[in-house]
């Protein structure tokens, strides 16, 4: 039985706000877990407090992060690569503190950091070596890394399912596995069902995101095909809704969200959850 969750990017990028009412609403609505963004991993007291808050509600937790340009595993600067490894280990520790056993995202390189060229073998090797070290640390914290590919306009090292499978196999560590996001797949894959099949042996997490980042089921992604294929490959792991709105403004700018596509995050969460339950 897949557990269903909601990514909190619709409300926050920092978790600095008081989200007590939001967390209670999501639990009451019927979500099993929330996906919490971590971008200030050193504040361990905050993560423990939020983790306890979720535990008191009976709400599970997963975590996500992105790596800024000065913390990229594919930087030609060894100091930047070392900073990326240190940062990701801190995020792993924060994930454990908040009660998460899964950390997902494009952990392998800096977000929106481009060279204007395809990824090189050297960049690949740097990233694989760094991720193996992070995965070994994640093992000590009982955290699984779920590697998410992004579309070509946001990243360039891993942009399709074939890339992620090859990367996970290169890292070759049981705590490094794969995530799948329907938004990015809709842009980059020739066949979404085949992409899911490619990742199936390593797939531990799925994000349901509409083609325009709005309410699942309101756009043109063929979610019937997505859920049928997940069922075909026997995927029983967590499934989370990820959507972006005009707030928070920093995330809206990063995701290039320029128009309002849903009335409120709460409406999106309710309608998205209902859609998923009816589609599975």
C-alpha positions in Angstrom: 0.0 0.0 0.0 1.6 3.2 -1.1 1.8 6.0 1.4 0.7 9.4 0.1 2.4 12.7 0.9 2.5 16.4 0.2 5.7 18.4 -0.5 5.7 21.6 1.6 7.3 23.7 -1.2 3.8 25.1 -1.8 4.1 26.8 1.6 7.8 27.2 2.4 11.4 26.8 1.4 12.9 27.3 4.9 10.5 25.7 7.4 11.1 28.9 9.5 7.3 29.7 9.4 4.9 28.3 12.0 3.3 25.6 9.9 1.3 24.0 12.8 -2.1 24.6 11.1 -0.8 23.4 7.7 0.6 20.2 9.2 -2.6 19.5 11.1 -4.7 20.3 7.9 -2.6 17.8 5.8 -3.0 15.1 8.4 -6.8 15.7 8.7 -7.1 15.7 4.9 -5.7 12.2 4.7 -2.0 12.5 3.9 0.4 10.0 5.4 3.5 12.1 5.3 5.0 15.4 4.4 8.1 16.2 2.3 10.2 18.8 4.2 12.7 21.0 2.4 16.0 21.4 4.2 18.3 24.2 3.3 19.8 25.1 6.7 20.8 21.7 8.0 23.0 23.0 10.9 20.0 24.1 13.0 19.5 20.6 14.6 17.2 22.0 17.3 14.7 23.2 14.7 14.7 19.9 12.9 14.1 17.9 16.1 11.3 20.3 17.1 9.6 19.9 13.7 10.1 16.2 13.7 8.4 15.9 17.1 5.5 18.1 15.9 4.9 15.8 13.0 5.3 12.7 15.2 2.7 14.1 17.6 0.3 14.4 14.6 1.0 10.9 13.4 2.4 12.4 10.2 5.4 10.7 8.5 8.4 12.8 7.2 10.6 12.7 4.2 13.1 15.4 3.2 14.4 17.1 0.1 17.1 19.5 -0.8 19.0 21.1 -3.7 22.6 22.0 -3.8 23.6 25.7 -4.5 26.4 26.5 -6.9 29.0 26.8 -4.1 28.2 23.2 -3.0 28.3 21.2 -6.1 29.8 17.7 -6.5 30.7 18.5 -10.1 32.6 21.8 -9.6 36.1 21.9 -11.0 37.1 23.5 -7.7 38.0 20.7 -5.2 37.1 23.0 -2.3 33.6 23.4 -3.7 33.2 19.6 -4.1 34.4 19.1 -0.5 31.9 21.7 0.7 29.1 19.8 -1.2 30.0 16.5 0.5 30.0 18.2 3.9 26.7 20.0 3.2 25.0 16.8 2.0 26.2 14.9 5.1 24.7 17.8 7.2 21.4 17.4 5.3 21.5 13.7 6.0 21.9 14.4 9.7 19.1 17.0 9.7 16.9 14.4 7.9 17.6 11.9 10.6 16.9 14.6 13.3 13.5 15.4 11.8 12.6 11.7 11.5 13.1 11.1 7.8 14.5 7.9 6.4 14.5 9.3 2.9 16.3 12.3 1.4 15.4 13.1 -2.2 16.4 15.6 -4.8 19.1 16.5 -7.4 21.9 15.9 -4.9 24.5 15.2 -7.5 25.3 18.7 -8.7 24.6 22.4 -8.3 21.1 23.6 -9.2 20.8 25.8 -12.2 24.6 25.8 -12.7 25.6 25.3 -16.3 28.8 25.2 -18.4 27.1 25.5 -21.7 28.4 22.0 -22.6 27.2 18.4 -22.0 28.5 16.8 -18.8 32.0 15.4 -18.9 33.3 12.1 -17.7 35.3 14.0 -15.1 32.2 15.7 -13.8 30.5 12.3 -13.7 33.4 10.7 -11.8 33.6 13.6 -9.3 29.9 13.3 -8.6 29.9 9.5 -8.3 32.8 9.5 -5.8 31.3 12.3 -3.7 27.9 10.6 -3.6 29.4 7.3 -2.6 30.9 9.1 0.4 27.5 10.7 1.2 25.7 7.4 0.8 28.1 5.7 3.3 27.3 8.5 5.8 23.6 8.1 5.1 23.9 4.4 5.9 25.0 5.3 9.5 21.9 7.5 9.9 19.5 5.0 8.3 18.7 7.5 5.5 18.2 6.5 1.9 19.2 8.9 -0.8 16.6 9.1 -3.6 18.3 10.6 -6.7 16.0 12.8 -8.8 16.8 13.8 -12.3 15.6 17.3 -13.4 14.9 18.7 -16.8 17.6 20.3 -19.0 16.6 23.8 -18.1 17.5 23.2 -14.4 20.5 20.8 -14.4 22.6 19.0 -16.9 24.4 16.0 -15.2 21.3 13.7 -14.9 18.2 14.6 -17.1 16.5 11.3 -17.7 15.8 7.8 -16.3 18.7 6.2 -18.2 21.1 8.7 -16.6 19.8 8.0 -13.0 19.9 4.2 -13.4 23.5 4.4 -14.7 24.4 6.8 -11.9 22.9 4.7 -9.1 24.7 1.6 -10.5 28.0 3.6 -10.6 27.6 4.8 -7.0 26.9 1.1 -6.1 25.7 1.7 -2.6 22.5 0.4 -1.0 21.7 3.8 0.4 21.7 5.5 -3.0 18.5 4.8 -5.0 16.2 6.5 -7.5 13.3 8.9 -7.4 10.9 9.7 -10.3 9.1 13.0 -10.9 6.4 13.2 -13.5 7.0 16.9 -14.3 10.6 16.3 -15.4 9.7 13.0 -17.2 7.0 14.8 -19.1 9.7 17.1 -20.6 12.6 14.7 -21.1 11.3 11.2 -21.7 10.2 9.8 -25.0 8.0 7.2 -23.1 7.1 7.8 -19.5 6.1 4.2 -18.9 9.5 3.0 -20.2 11.2 5.5 -18.0 9.5 4.0 -14.9 10.4 0.5 -16.0 14.1 1.6 -16.4 14.2 2.9 -12.8 12.0 0.1 -11.3 14.9 -2.0 -9.8 16.1 1.1 -7.8 12.9 3.2 -7.5 12.1 4.1 -3.9 10.1 7.4 -4.2 7.7 9.0 -6.8 6.6 12.6 -7.1 3.4 13.4 -8.8 3.6 16.8 -10.5 1.5 18.2 -13.3 2.9 19.5 -16.5 2.4 23.1 -15.4 3.2 22.4 -11.7 -0.4 22.9 -10.7 -3.0 20.5 -9.4 -2.5 16.9 -10.4 -5.2 15.9 -12.9 -5.8 19.4 -14.2 -3.1 19.3 -16.9 -2.2 16.9 -19.7 0.1 14.3 -18.1 -1.3 10.8 -18.6 -1.4 9.8 -14.9 -3.4 6.7 -15.8 -0.3 5.4 -17.6 1.9 6.4 -14.7 -0.1 4.6 -12.1 -0.7 1.5 -14.3 3.0 1.3 -14.9 3.9 1.7 -11.2 1.4 -1.1 -10.5 3.0 -3.2 -13.2 6.5 -2.9 -11.8 5.2 -3.5 -8.2 6.1 -0.2 -6.8 4.8 0.0 -3.2 6.8 3.0 -2.0 5.8 6.5 -1.1 4.1 8.9 -3.6 4.2 12.7 -3.0 2.4 15.6 -4.6 4.8 18.4 -5.6 3.4 21.7 -6.9 4.6 25.2 -7.1 2.7 28.5 -6.7 3.4 32.2 -6.6 4.5 31.9 -3.0 7.1 31.5 -1.5 8.5 34.2 -3.9 12.0 32.8 -4.0 10.8 29.4 -5.1 8.4 31.0 -7.6 11.3 32.8 -9.2 13.5 29.7 -9.2 10.7 27.6 -10.8 9.7 30.4 -13.2 6.1 30.4 -11.9 4.5 33.6 -13.3 0.8 33.0 -13.1 -1.7 31.7 -10.5 -2.9 28.2 -11.3 -4.8 27.2 -8.2 -6.9 29.0 -5.6 -4.8 28.0 -2.6 -2.3 25.4 -1.5 -5.0 23.8 0.6 -7.3 23.4 -2.4 -4.5 21.9 -4.4 -3.7 19.4 -1.7 -7.3 18.3 -1.3 -8.0 18.0 -5.0 -4.7 16.4 -5.7 -5.0 13.8 -3.0 -8.6 12.9 -4.2 -7.3 12.6 -7.8 -4.5 10.2 -6.8 -6.8 8.0 -4.7 -9.2 7.8 -7.6 -6.4 7.0 -10.1 -4.6 4.3 -8.2 
